[in-house]
Amino acid sequence: MKPRNGWKQGILDGSYAEERKFRKPLICRYRYRAYMVFQMVKSLFPSNKKLTFLDLGAADGKTLLALRDYIPSGDYTGVEYSAALIRCTPELPGNVRIIQADIEDLPSEVRDCKYDVITALAVLEHLDDPAEAVSRIRDMLTVNGFFIATCPAPVWDHMAQRSCLLEGDHHTHAFNRANLIRLFQENGYDVVKYERFMLAVIGFLPYIGIPVSQKLCFQTDKIVRFFRIFNGLFVNQCIIAARKS
């Protein structure tokens, strides 16, 4: 399947990689996503298990490299459509590789492998047919593997688009809790966990020049999430799904 209009419009170029070197909001986003995945992996797998990772929409590889800092023993593969972004990839260690490919039409060198953890971080909302992509990816998970996906909460995403905080970004789909869970359940997965993350006020601080540590983000989310009444204040969503046996 070749990329169609929505997915093409979601492709970012080399300027995005340059901005991720100095723009605090972009740095905060990719580092926090990596930290979130790290925390989830810790809760899902034994600490001594060597894991294989596949990151869909790997951009310039910074998220993968940040995750590798937390889990050095893993084996990491990233898939990115934009050749311009791949050219901006920093030097990669031996256990990290990034392949230029279309997420919706993965090559055999990726498709024929099995992965313990597959991530799609802020990716599903860009795809023309996320259901088909999720369905195809299911069989690439190991028996005890997990798919971890994130996407923005629709209300906050709309506000960010209107206020130009996500200038240049293009989202083909908007997922709320119900249709995000249904996306996975209807395509051969059991949903293990769903939660909101990134408290709006914390997420806004980098936009005014105040850096925020990943630990602070995570701990704040954990505390505020306990009070379910505040769920609407989280700007992002995360889902963990396992292949149905």
Beta strands, then each sheet from edge to edge (+ up, - down):
strand 1: 52-56
strand 2: 75-80
strand 3: 96-100
strand 4: 115-121
strand 5: 141-152
strand 6: 189-199
strand 7: 234-243
sheet 1: 3+ 2+ 1+ 4+ 5+ 7- 6+
end
